Amino acid sequence: MHNWFGDYKNHAIESFPNECVGIVTKDGQYVRLKNHAIDPSTSFAINPYDLAQYEVDTVCHSHPTVS
């Protein structure tokens, strides 16, 4: 199984100060998704079409304003 958490953590760091959003697939891969939120610094939104091509196990997103 792939170490998806490291990929997720890097995505969160690179997205700061905005929220990142991604998924973990059934085979353990982390996939970055575009955050479609109106204000990505405080929330996230996923386009359902982005999810349709994957077998989703988990949705991940960051909380950049939480200390």
C-alpha positions, 0 to 999 in steps of 0.5 A: 500500500502507498503512503498516502498520508505523506502525499496529503501532508505535502498537498496541505502545505503547498495549498496553504493558506487555502484548504486542500482537498483530495481523496484516497482511492480504494487502492490507497493512492492519494489524489489531489482535487481542485477546491471549488469553494467560493472561499477556499481559505475557509472551506472546500467544495468538490465537483462530483465529476472529479469523483466519478472517475475514482473508487473513493475510500476517503475524502481528505481536507485540511484546516489551515486556520486551526492552530 
